[in-house]
Amino acid sequence: MKKLLTLFAGLLVCSTAFAAVNLNTATQQELEALNGIGPAKAKAILDYRSKNGPFKTVDDLKNVPGIGDKTLANLRKDLTLGGKPAATAAKPAAAAKPAEPVKKP
């Protein structure tokens, strides 16, 4: 049983390493798996999120004590908000131009 739990924990860590971490749903352990985030910063992120609600942008992470521009730049590629990659901002869809009426000869 102990080996099974160790295997499961290893798989969880491996899957976390390849997937972006959702900043709004991540657990303490998932945050700590990020490069540059230890227990204190992970706790600060969770505390900020519980006090202020979900992060609206990844840049809001700079409001967390201990997170600065350099840390944010290093983390950006590994973070997501609501399933969308944080590094790429979605562009708004262009408004469709109405079709020209067909002219009769």
N, CA, C and O atoms as a Tinker XYZ file with bonds, in Angstrom:
   420  protein
     1  N      0.826000   -1.189000    0.000000    73     2
     2  CA     0.000000    0.000000    0.000000    64     1     3
     3  C      0.872000    1.255000    0.000000    63     2     4     5
     4  O      0.574000    2.225000   -0.696000    81     3
     5  N      1.946000    1.227000    0.783000    73     3     6
     6  CA     2.830000    2.384000    0.863000    64     5     7
     7  C      3.482000    2.660000   -0.490000    63     6     8     9
     8  O      3.630000    3.815000   -0.889000    81     7
     9  N      3.874000    1.586000   -1.201000    73     7    10
    10  CA     4.473000    1.754000   -2.521000    64     9    11
    11  C      3.461000    2.347000   -3.503000    63    10    12    13
    12  O      3.816000    3.166000   -4.351000    81    11
    13  N      2.213000    1.934000   -3.384000    73    11    14
    14  CA     1.163000    2.443000   -4.254000    64    13    15
    15  C      0.956000    3.942000   -4.025000    63    14    16    17
    16  O      0.814000    4.706000   -4.979000    81    15
    17  N      0.940000    4.351000   -2.777000    73    15    18
    18  CA     0.794000    5.773000   -2.467000    64    17    19
    19  C      1.985000    6.580000   -2.971000    63    18    20    21
    20  O      1.813000    7.689000   -3.476000    81    19
    21  N      3.176000    6.037000   -2.839000    73    19    22
    22  CA     4.378000    6.714000   -3.330000    64    21    23
    23  C      4.319000    6.856000   -4.849000    63    22    24    25
    24  O      4.670000    7.904000   -5.391000    81    23
    25  N      3.878000    5.810000   -5.530000    73    23    26
    26  CA     3.740000    5.850000   -6.981000    64    25    27
    27  C      2.714000    6.900000   -7.388000    63    26    28    29
    28  O      2.948000    7.673000   -8.317000    81    27
    29  N      1.585000    6.928000   -6.700000    73    27    30
    30  CA     0.533000    7.901000   -7.004000    64    29    31
    31  C      1.042000    9.323000   -6.792000    63    30    32    33
    32  O      0.781000   10.200000   -7.615000    81    31
    33  N      1.757000    9.560000   -5.712000    73    31    34
    34  CA     2.308000   10.894000   -5.442000    64    33    35
    35  C      3.304000   11.289000   -6.525000    63    34    36    37
    36  O      3.336000   12.445000   -6.948000    81    35
    37  N      4.109000   10.347000   -6.970000    73    35    38
    38  CA     5.071000   10.618000   -8.042000    64    37    39
    39  C      4.376000   10.969000   -9.344000    63    38    40    41
    40  O      4.807000   11.879000  -10.053000    81    39
    41  N      3.311000   10.261000   -9.664000    73    39    42
    42  CA     2.553000   10.563000  -10.880000    64    41    43
    43  C      1.905000   11.935000  -10.793000    63    42    44    45
    44  O      1.854000   12.667000  -11.782000    81    43
    45  N      1.416000   12.279000   -9.625000    73    43    46
    46  CA     0.797000   13.587000   -9.426000    64    45    47
    47  C      1.812000   14.694000   -9.649000    63    46    48    49
    48  O      1.505000   15.689000  -10.306000    81    47
    49  N      3.011000   14.539000   -9.116000    73    47    50
    50  CA     4.060000   15.538000   -9.283000    64    49    51
    51  C      4.458000   15.619000  -10.753000    63    50    52    53
    52  O      4.652000   16.718000  -11.273000    81    51
    53  N      4.581000   14.493000  -11.426000    73    51    54
    54  CA     4.952000   14.494000  -12.843000    64    53    55
    55  C      3.893000   15.178000  -13.683000    63    54    56    57
    56  O      4.225000   15.958000  -14.576000    81    55
    57  N      2.630000   14.905000  -13.417000    73    55    58
    58  CA     1.581000   15.531000  -14.213000    64    57    59
    59  C      1.519000   17.021000  -13.947000    63    58    60    61
    60  O      1.190000   17.793000  -14.848000    81    59
    61  N      1.825000   17.441000  -12.733000    73    59    62
    62  CA     1.842000   18.856000  -12.406000    64    61    63
    63  C      2.991000   19.547000  -13.125000    63    62    64    65
    64  O      2.867000   20.708000  -13.514000    81    63
    65  N      4.103000   18.852000  -13.306000    73    63    66
    66  CA     5.265000   19.443000  -13.945000    64    65    67
    67  C      5.008000   19.753000  -15.418000    63    66    68    69
    68  O      5.629000   20.660000  -15.972000    81    67
    69  N      4.110000   19.020000  -16.054000    73    67    70
    70  CA     3.864000   19.206000  -17.469000    64    69    71
    71  C      2.642000   20.076000  -17.755000    63    70    72    73
    72  O      2.483000   20.564000  -18.874000    81    71
    73  N      1.799000   20.272000  -16.781000    73    71    74
    74  CA     0.585000   21.057000  -16.992000    64    73    75
    75  C      0.717000   22.403000  -16.304000    63    74    76    77
    76  O      1.367000   22.532000  -15.267000    81    75
    77  N      0.089000   23.399000  -16.903000    73    75    78
    78  CA     0.085000   24.719000  -16.279000    64    77    79
    79  C     -0.743000   24.658000  -14.998000    63    78    80    81
    80  O     -1.734000   23.932000  -14.921000    81    79
    81  N     -0.332000   25.414000  -14.016000    73    79    82
    82  CA    -1.016000   25.449000  -12.726000    64    81    83
    83  C     -2.052000   26.563000  -12.765000    63    82    84    85
    84  O     -1.728000   27.712000  -13.065000    81    83
    85  N     -3.292000   26.219000  -12.461000    73    83    86
    86  CA    -4.367000   27.208000  -12.418000    64    85    87
    87  C     -4.226000   28.001000  -11.126000    63    86    88    89
    88  O     -4.395000   27.463000  -10.032000    81    87
    89  N     -3.919000   29.264000  -11.265000    73    87    90
    90  CA    -3.671000   30.136000  -10.128000    64    89    91
    91  C     -4.895000   30.272000   -9.226000    63    90    92    93
    92  O     -4.755000   30.552000   -8.035000    81    91
    93  N     -6.080000   30.079000   -9.775000    73    91    94
    94  CA    -7.305000   30.254000   -9.002000    64    93    95
    95  C     -7.806000   28.989000   -8.323000    63    94    96    97
    96  O     -8.721000   29.055000   -7.502000    81    95
    97  N     -7.225000   27.836000   -8.647000    73    95    98
    98  CA    -7.683000   26.594000   -8.017000    64    97    99
    99  C     -6.551000   25.778000   -7.403000    63    98   100   101
   100  O     -6.798000   24.744000   -6.782000    81    99
   101  N     -5.319000   26.234000   -7.570000    73    99   102
   102  CA    -4.157000   25.457000   -7.119000    64   101   103
   103  C     -4.140000   25.273000   -5.606000    63   102   104   105
   104  O     -4.531000   26.161000   -4.847000    81   103
   105  N     -3.682000   24.113000   -5.195000    73   103   106
   106  CA    -3.489000   23.817000   -3.782000    64   105   107
   107  C     -2.099000   24.278000   -3.358000    63   106   108   109
   108  O     -1.284000   24.668000   -4.194000    81   107
   109  N     -1.841000   24.230000   -2.084000    73   107   110
   110  CA    -0.518000   24.577000   -1.555000    64   109   111
   111  C      0.562000   23.730000   -2.230000    63   110   112   113
   112  O      1.601000   24.255000   -2.631000    81   111
   113  N      0.319000   22.417000   -2.359000    73   111   114
   114  CA     1.298000   21.518000   -2.945000    64   113   115
   115  C      1.533000   21.832000   -4.425000    63   114   116   117
   116  O      2.669000   21.781000   -4.895000    81   115
   117  N      0.476000   22.152000   -5.152000    73   115   118
   118  CA     0.629000   22.482000   -6.566000    64   117   119
   119  C      1.432000   23.768000   -6.744000    63   118   120   121
   120  O      2.256000   23.868000   -7.654000    81   119
   121  N      1.196000   24.741000   -5.885000    73   119   122
   122  CA     1.949000   25.988000   -5.959000    64   121   123
   123  C      3.417000   25.763000   -5.608000    63   122   124   125
   124  O      4.306000   26.329000   -6.245000    81   123
   125  N      3.666000   24.939000   -4.598000    73   123   126
   126  CA     5.041000   24.652000   -4.192000    64   125   127
   127  C      5.814000   23.898000   -5.269000    63   126   128   129
   128  O      7.044000   23.935000   -5.285000    81   127
   129  N      5.108000   23.217000   -6.167000    73   127   130
   130  CA     5.774000   22.490000   -7.254000    64   129   131
   131  C      6.326000   23.448000   -8.307000    63   130   132   133
   132  O      7.142000   23.051000   -9.139000    81   131
   133  N      5.886000   24.704000   -8.277000    73   131   134
   134  CA     6.391000   25.697000   -9.228000    64   133   135
   135  C      7.801000   26.114000   -8.847000    63   134   136   137
   136  O      8.126000   26.233000   -7.666000    81   135
   137  N      8.633000   26.335000   -9.849000    73   135   138
   138  CA    10.009000   26.749000   -9.619000    64   137   139
   139  C     10.026000   28.140000   -8.986000    63   138   140   141
   140  O      9.480000   29.087000   -9.552000    81   139
   141  N     10.647000   28.264000   -7.824000    73   139   142
   142  CA    10.753000   29.552000   -7.142000    64   141   143
   143  C      9.672000   29.798000   -6.108000    63   142   144   145
   144  O      9.678000   30.836000   -5.447000    81   143
   145  N      8.744000   28.865000   -5.952000    73   143   146
   146  CA     7.681000   29.019000   -4.954000    64   145   147
   147  C      7.885000   27.974000   -3.864000    63   146   148   149
   148  O      7.829000   26.770000   -4.114000    81   147
   149  N      8.120000   28.455000   -2.669000    73   147   150
   150  CA     8.254000   27.569000   -1.520000    64   149   151
   151  C      6.999000   27.643000   -0.674000    63   150   152   153
   152  O      6.006000   28.247000   -1.080000    81   151
   153  N      7.037000   27.027000    0.508000    73   151   154
   154  CA     5.858000   27.006000    1.371000    64   153   155
   155  C      5.349000   28.401000    1.759000    63   154   156   157
   156  O      4.139000   28.622000    1.797000    81   155
   157  N      6.251000   29.336000    2.044000    73   155   158
   158  CA     5.820000   30.669000    2.478000    64   157   159
   159  C      5.125000   31.430000    1.346000    63   158   160   161
   160  O      4.081000   32.043000    1.567000    81   159
   161  N      5.693000   31.397000    0.139000    73   159   162
   162  CA     5.065000   32.106000   -0.977000    64   161   163
   163  C      3.758000   31.429000   -1.395000    63   162   164   165
   164  O      2.793000   32.107000   -1.746000    81   163
   165  N      3.726000   30.107000   -1.358000    73   163   166
   166  CA     2.494000   29.389000   -1.691000    64   165   167
   167  C      1.384000   29.778000   -0.723000    63   166   168   169
   168  O      0.247000   30.013000   -1.133000    81   167
   169  N      1.718000   29.845000    0.552000    73   167   170
   170  CA     0.728000   30.241000    1.564000    64   169   171
   171  C      0.278000   31.679000    1.335000    63   170   172   173
   172  O     -0.906000   31.989000    1.472000    81   171
   173  N      1.215000   32.559000    0.986000    73   171   174
   174  CA     0.868000   33.959000    0.726000    64   173   175
   175  C     -0.088000   34.063000   -0.473000    63   174   176   177
   176  O     -1.008000   34.880000   -0.457000    81   175
   177  N      0.124000   33.248000   -1.501000    73   175   178
   178  CA    -0.763000   33.241000   -2.664000    64   177   179
   179  C     -2.158000   32.780000   -2.259000    63   178   180   181
   180  O     -3.155000   33.388000   -2.650000    81   179
   181  N     -2.229000   31.707000   -1.478000    73   179   182
   182  CA    -3.525000   31.200000   -1.021000    64   181   183
   183  C     -4.234000   32.209000   -0.131000    63   182   184   185
   184  O     -5.447000   32.392000   -0.241000    81   183
   185  N     -3.486000   32.864000    0.752000    73   183   186
   186  CA    -4.075000   33.871000    1.635000    64   185   187
   187  C     -4.625000   35.050000    0.826000    63   186   188   189
   188  O     -5.722000   35.540000    1.093000    81   187
   189  N     -3.848000   35.497000   -0.164000    73   187   190
   190  CA    -4.288000   36.606000   -1.013000    64   189   191
   191  C     -5.565000   36.213000   -1.754000    63   190   192   193
   192  O     -6.513000   36.995000   -1.828000    81   191
   193  N     -5.581000   35.007000   -2.298000    73   191   194
   194  CA    -6.738000   34.537000   -3.061000    64   193   195
   195  C     -7.982000   34.420000   -2.189000    63   194   196   197
   196  O     -9.080000   34.761000   -2.630000    81   195
   197  N     -7.825000   33.946000   -0.961000    73   195   198
   198  CA    -8.993000   33.810000   -0.086000    64   197   199
   199  C     -9.506000   35.171000    0.378000    63   198   200   201
   200  O    -10.705000   35.333000    0.607000    81   199
   201  N     -8.617000   36.142000    0.518000    73   199   202
   202  CA    -9.016000   37.482000    0.959000    64   201   203
   203  C     -9.603000   38.309000   -0.181000    63   202   204   205
   204  O    -10.559000   39.055000    0.030000    81   203
   205  N     -9.036000   38.188000   -1.400000    73   203   206
   206  CA    -9.405000   39.064000   -2.517000    64   205   207
   207  C    -10.204000   38.390000   -3.618000    63   206   208   209
   208  O    -10.617000   39.051000   -4.571000    81   207
   209  N    -10.427000   37.104000   -3.509000    73   207   210
   210  CA   -11.143000   36.390000   -4.559000    64   209   211
   211  C    -10.190000   35.923000   -5.648000    63   210   212   213
   212  O     -8.974000   36.068000   -5.523000    81   211
   213  N    -10.742000   35.363000   -6.713000    73   211   214
   214  CA    -9.891000   34.814000   -7.770000    64   213   215
   215  C     -9.055000   35.889000   -8.459000    63   214   216   217
   216  O     -9.442000   37.055000   -8.533000    81   215
   217  N     -7.915000   35.465000   -8.952000    73   215   218
   218  CA    -7.042000   36.358000   -9.704000    64   217   219
   219  C     -7.730000   36.666000  -11.036000    63   218   220   221
   220  O     -8.225000   35.762000  -11.708000    81   219
   221  N     -7.756000   37.928000  -11.405000    73   219   222
   222  CA    -8.342000   38.326000  -12.687000    64   221   223
   223  C     -7.304000   38.270000  -13.802000    63   222   224   225
   224  O     -7.620000   37.949000  -14.947000    81   223
   225  N     -6.054000   38.588000  -13.447000    73   223   226
   226  CA    -4.938000   38.477000  -14.381000    64   225   227
   227  C     -3.755000   37.879000  -13.624000    63   226   228   229
   228  O     -3.705000   37.917000  -12.395000    81   227
   229  N     -2.822000   37.336000  -14.366000    73   227   230
   230  CA    -1.629000   36.793000  -13.734000    64   229   231
   231  C     -0.818000   37.931000  -13.106000    63   230   232   233
   232  O     -0.123000   37.723000  -12.112000    81   231
   233  N     -0.906000   39.123000  -13.680000    73   231   234
   234  CA    -0.185000   40.264000  -13.115000    64   233   235
   235  C     -0.648000   40.609000  -11.701000    63   234   236   237
   236  O      0.100000   41.238000  -10.952000    81   235
   237  N     -1.866000   40.212000  -11.320000    73   235   238
   238  CA    -2.343000   40.420000   -9.946000    64   237   239
   239  C     -1.457000   39.703000   -8.941000    63   238   240   241
   240  O     -1.453000   40.044000   -7.759000    81   239
   241  N     -0.716000   38.723000   -9.399000    73   239   242
   242  CA     0.185000   37.975000   -8.525000    64   241   243
   243  C      1.242000   38.891000   -7.902000    63   242   244   245
   244  O      1.769000   38.592000   -6.831000    81   243
   245  N      1.551000   40.010000   -8.575000    73   243   246
   246  CA     2.529000   40.963000   -8.030000    64   245   247
   247  C      2.020000   41.632000   -6.757000    63   246   248   249
   248  O      2.812000   42.218000   -6.019000    81   247
   249  N      0.723000   41.558000   -6.485000    73   247   250
   250  CA     0.154000   42.116000   -5.257000    64   249   251
   251  C      0.394000   41.212000   -4.046000    63   250   252   253
   252  O      0.150000   41.613000   -2.908000    81   251
   253  N      0.868000   40.007000   -4.294000    73   251   254
   254  CA     1.144000   39.054000   -3.209000    64   253   255
   255  C      2.516000   39.374000   -2.633000    63   254   256   257
   256  O      3.488000   39.483000   -3.381000    81   255
   257  N      2.610000   39.524000   -1.316000    73   255   258
   258  CA     3.919000   39.791000   -0.702000    64   257   259
   259  C      4.933000   38.712000   -1.075000    63   258   260   261
   260  O      4.653000   37.518000   -0.976000    81   259
   261  N      6.117000   39.157000   -1.506000    73   259   262
   262  CA     7.182000   38.223000   -1.864000    64   261   263
   263  C      7.227000   37.880000   -3.340000    63   262   264   265
   264  O      8.148000   37.194000   -3.782000    81   263
   265  N      6.244000   38.347000   -4.119000    73   263   266
   266  CA     6.229000   38.093000   -5.556000    64   265   267
   267  C      6.505000   39.413000   -6.264000    63   266   268   269
   268  O      5.753000   40.378000   -6.124000    81   267
   269  N      7.582000   39.440000   -7.017000    73   267   270
   270  CA     7.942000   40.644000   -7.766000    64   269   271
   271  C      7.969000   40.375000   -9.248000    63   270   272   273
   272  O      7.554000   39.313000   -9.711000    81   271
   273  N      8.464000   41.355000   -9.991000    73   271   274
   274  CA     8.502000   41.244000  -11.450000    64   273   275
   275  C      9.311000   40.046000  -11.927000    63   274   276   277
   276  O      8.897000   39.344000  -12.850000    81   275
   277  N     10.459000   39.808000  -11.306000    73   275   278
   278  CA    11.331000   38.714000  -11.738000    64   277   279
   279  C     10.670000   37.353000  -11.485000    63   278   280   281
   280  O     10.687000   36.478000  -12.350000    81   279
   281  N     10.097000   37.189000  -10.305000    73   279   282
   282  CA     9.421000   35.932000   -9.987000    64   281   283
   283  C      8.254000   35.709000  -10.932000    63   282   284   285
   284  O      8.055000   34.603000  -11.434000    81   283
   285  N      7.482000   36.762000  -11.171000    73   283   286
   286  CA     6.339000   36.646000  -12.063000    64   285   287
   287  C      6.781000   36.273000  -13.477000    63   286   288   289
   288  O      6.156000   35.431000  -14.122000    81   287
   289  N      7.844000   36.889000  -13.954000    73   287   290
   290  CA     8.351000   36.574000  -15.298000    64   289   291
   291  C      8.760000   35.106000  -15.393000    63   290   292   293
   292  O      8.529000   34.466000  -16.419000    81   291
   293  N      9.359000   34.574000  -14.342000    73   291   294
   294  CA     9.779000   33.167000  -14.334000    64   293   295
   295  C      8.590000   32.208000  -14.266000    63   294   296   297
   296  O      8.658000   31.095000  -14.787000    81   295
   297  N      7.508000   32.636000  -13.629000    73   295   298
   298  CA     6.351000   31.769000  -13.429000    64   297   299
   299  C      5.326000   31.831000  -14.553000    63   298   300   301
   300  O      4.573000   30.880000  -14.763000    81   299
   301  N      5.296000   32.930000  -15.265000    73   299   302
   302  CA     4.210000   33.201000  -16.216000    64   301   303
   303  C      3.898000   32.024000  -17.148000    63   302   304   305
   304  O      2.728000   31.716000  -17.376000    81   303
   305  N      4.911000   31.375000  -17.678000    73   303   306
   306  CA     4.684000   30.273000  -18.629000    64   305   307
   307  C      4.069000   29.045000  -17.964000    63   306   308   309
   308  O      3.514000   28.183000  -18.645000    81   307
   309  N      4.166000   28.965000  -16.649000    73   307   310
   310  CA     3.657000   27.800000  -15.926000    64   309   311
   311  C      2.301000   28.042000  -15.284000    63   310   312   313
   312  O      1.773000   27.156000  -14.611000    81   311
   313  N      1.726000   29.224000  -15.478000    73   311   314
   314  CA     0.475000   29.579000  -14.820000    64   313   315
   315  C     -0.669000   29.697000  -15.805000    63   314   316   317
   316  O     -0.470000   29.979000  -16.986000    81   315
   317  N     -1.852000   29.479000  -15.304000    73   315   318
   318  CA    -3.063000   29.623000  -16.092000    64   317   319
   319  C     -4.150000   30.212000  -15.199000    63   318   320   321
   320  O     -4.069000   30.140000  -13.973000    81   319
   321  N     -5.150000   30.787000  -15.821000    73   319   322
   322  CA    -6.336000   31.281000  -15.123000    64   321   323
   323  C     -7.548000   30.658000  -15.806000    63   322   324   325
   324  O     -7.798000   30.927000  -16.981000    81   323
   325  N     -8.286000   29.847000  -15.103000    73   323   326
   326  CA    -9.497000   29.278000  -15.662000    64   325   327
   327  C     -9.318000   28.457000  -16.920000    63   326   328   329
   328  O    -10.205000   28.434000  -17.773000    81   327
   329  N     -8.180000   27.779000  -17.053000    73   327   330
   330  CA    -7.959000   26.887000  -18.174000    64   329   331
   331  C     -7.302000   27.534000  -19.383000    63   330   332   333
   332  O     -6.972000   26.839000  -20.343000    81   331
   333  N     -7.104000   28.851000  -19.360000    73   331   334
   334  CA    -6.447000   29.520000  -20.483000    64   333   335
   335  C     -5.004000   29.797000  -20.100000    63   334   336   337
   336  O     -4.743000   30.223000  -18.975000    81   335
   337  N     -4.059000   29.567000  -21.002000    73   335   338
   338  CA    -2.667000   29.874000  -20.688000    64   337   339
   339  C     -2.507000   31.341000  -20.333000    63   338   340   341
   340  O     -3.053000   32.214000  -21.008000    81   339
   341  N     -1.770000   31.608000  -19.287000    73   339   342
   342  CA    -1.612000   32.973000  -18.809000    64   341   343
   343  C     -0.683000   33.793000  -19.685000    63   342   344   345
   344  O     -0.816000   35.015000  -19.743000    81   343
   345  N      0.252000   33.153000  -20.366000    73   343   346
   346  CA     1.236000   33.886000  -21.137000    64   345   347
   347  C      0.646000   34.506000  -22.392000    63   346   348   349
   348  O      1.176000   35.496000  -22.898000    81   347
   349  N     -0.430000   33.948000  -22.897000    73   347   350
   350  CA    -1.026000   34.483000  -24.111000    64   349   351
   351  C     -2.391000   35.054000  -23.796000    63   350   352   353
   352  O     -3.291000   34.334000  -23.363000    81   351
   353  N     -2.543000   36.330000  -24.010000    73   351   354
   354  CA    -3.830000   36.967000  -23.787000    64   353   355
   355  C     -4.689000   36.767000  -25.024000    63   354   356   357
   356  O     -4.227000   36.946000  -26.151000    81   355
   357  N     -5.915000   36.401000  -24.807000    73   355   358
   358  CA    -6.819000   36.195000  -25.929000    64   357   359
   359  C     -7.211000   37.546000  -26.520000    63   358   360   361
   360  O     -7.543000   38.485000  -25.797000    81   359
   361  N     -7.166000   37.624000  -27.839000    73   359   362
   362  CA    -7.581000   38.842000  -28.516000    64   361   363
   363  C     -9.086000   38.791000  -28.713000    63   362   364   365
   364  O     -9.637000   37.731000  -29.010000    81   363
   365  N     -9.760000   39.934000  -28.548000    73   363   366
   366  CA   -11.207000   39.922000  -28.766000    64   365   367
   367  C    -11.510000   39.639000  -30.234000    63   366   368   369
   368  O    -10.772000   40.054000  -31.128000    81   367
   369  N    -12.586000   38.939000  -30.460000    73   367   370
   370  CA   -12.973000   38.613000  -31.827000    64   369   371
   371  C    -13.384000   39.884000  -32.554000    63   370   372   373
   372  O    -14.043000   40.759000  -31.991000    81   371
   373  N    -12.985000   39.965000  -33.799000    73   371   374
   374  CA   -13.342000   41.132000  -34.602000    64   373   375
   375  C    -14.833000   41.092000  -34.901000    63   374   376   377
   376  O    -15.407000   40.026000  -35.122000    81   375
   377  N    -15.450000   42.265000  -34.905000    73   375   378
   378  CA   -16.873000   42.339000  -35.211000    64   377   379
   379  C    -17.087000   41.973000  -36.673000    63   378   380   381
   380  O    -16.358000   42.422000  -37.557000    81   379
   381  N    -18.077000   41.169000  -36.902000    73   379   382
   382  CA   -18.362000   40.741000  -38.269000    64   381   383
   383  C    -18.951000   41.910000  -39.047000    63   382   384   385
   384  O    -19.831000   42.623000  -38.565000    81   383
   385  N    -18.443000   42.085000  -40.257000    73   383   386
   386  CA   -18.937000   43.148000  -41.124000    64   385   387
   387  C    -20.181000   42.623000  -41.828000    63   386   388   389
   388  O    -20.168000   41.511000  -42.356000    81   387
   389  N    -21.256000   43.407000  -41.843000    73   387   390
   390  CA   -22.463000   42.918000  -42.512000    64   389   391
   391  C    -22.209000   42.718000  -44.004000    63   390   392   393
   392  O    -21.458000   43.466000  -44.628000    81   391
   393  N    -22.837000   41.716000  -44.546000    73   391   394
   394  CA   -22.661000   41.415000  -45.963000    64   393   395
   395  C    -23.290000   42.514000  -46.806000    63   394   396   397
   396  O    -24.320000   43.090000  -46.454000    81   395
   397  N    -22.637000   42.785000  -47.930000    73   395   398
   398  CA   -23.160000   43.775000  -48.881000    64   397   399
   399  C    -24.390000   43.180000  -49.576000    63   398   400   401
   400  O    -24.396000   41.994000  -49.906000    81   399
   401  N    -25.421000   43.986000  -49.800000    73   399   402
   402  CA   -26.579000   43.439000  -50.512000    64   401   403
   403  C    -26.202000   43.129000  -51.967000    63   402   404   405
   404  O    -25.400000   43.836000  -52.576000    81   403
   405  N    -26.782000   42.087000  -52.495000    73   403   406
   406  CA   -26.511000   41.681000  -53.859000    64   405   407
   407  C    -27.245000   42.638000  -54.789000    63   406   408   409
   408  O    -28.450000   42.850000  -54.651000    81   407
   409  N    -26.512000   43.213000  -55.736000    73   407   410
   410  CA   -27.125000   44.139000  -56.683000    64   409   411
   411  C    -27.637000   43.353000  -57.886000    63   410   412   413
   412  O    -26.936000   42.498000  -58.428000    81   411
   413  N    -28.864000   43.654000  -58.293000    73   411   414
   414  CA   -29.454000   42.981000  -59.457000    64   413   415
   415  C    -29.047000   43.745000  -60.712000    63   414   416   417
   416  O    -28.990000   44.975000  -60.701000    81   415
   417  N    -28.762000   43.018000  -61.799000    73   415   418
   418  CA   -28.376000   43.697000  -63.049000    64   417   419
   419  C    -29.521000   44.407000  -63.729000    63   418   420
   420  O    -29.333000   45.014000  -64.783000    81   419
